[in-house]
Amino acid sequence: MSVSGQALGYATVAAAANVLGALAVTSRTRWSVRTLDAMVALSAGFMISVALAEILPEAIARGGERAAVTALAGYLLVHLTQHTLAAHFHFGEETHAVNQTVSVSALIGLLLHTFVDGVAIASGFQVDARLGFVIFLAILLHKFPEGLAISSLFLAAGAGRRRALAAAGALGVATVAGVLITGVIGALGEWGLALAAGVTLYVGASNLVPEFQGKKGPLLPTAFFAGCALFFLTRAVVGL
């Protein structure tokens, strides 16, 4: 399979996880809050480790100072779309009523983020299949709670199950589109890894960590550090 074919295949799996998260909400499956928190904490540890120990150093080695600035731009762009233009968004099931504007603005912000997820997978595979796989794992880990979050926001805004599922499906489509467009637009291929570093760091440190850091008990910090350890174990296994 070609590099682009591998990237597209992994992006499709990641996209499916968005839909699975939505199905967990729309089918009224009951999820343990502690289990979801532990999943978020594990994902945060893995994503922060990938961003700082693998993606960012590789991007800077290839693009120098401009790559670091591009990573910062990616970080700021996610903050703008998810927490400035869309003032109400968090990973996890929405339990309060919200208006339709909130749900749509959150979807728009997440569409940009999930598009960059696809760019990250494609950019990683362009460098090395092993790097692409590690980036895919980092993205896959947060796809389920992401799909759960957007679908529950739509339900809380009064949308039906079909629209809630469609919102999660749109996130998956954006991820696949990120892979396809990276292969067409040269600038994305050149700077996609740096952009992905900033976005991945934001999602891990600024989106996921606040979801659990104020909660008591040893489970969540243990899951967070386990996520960091899982990254180094995965890197050793794949030979990066």
Helices and strands as residue ranges (DSSP letters): H 3-26, H 33-50, I 51-55, H 56-63, H 65-83, H 100-127, H 129-156, H 161-182, H 186-201, I 202-208, H 209-212, H 219-238
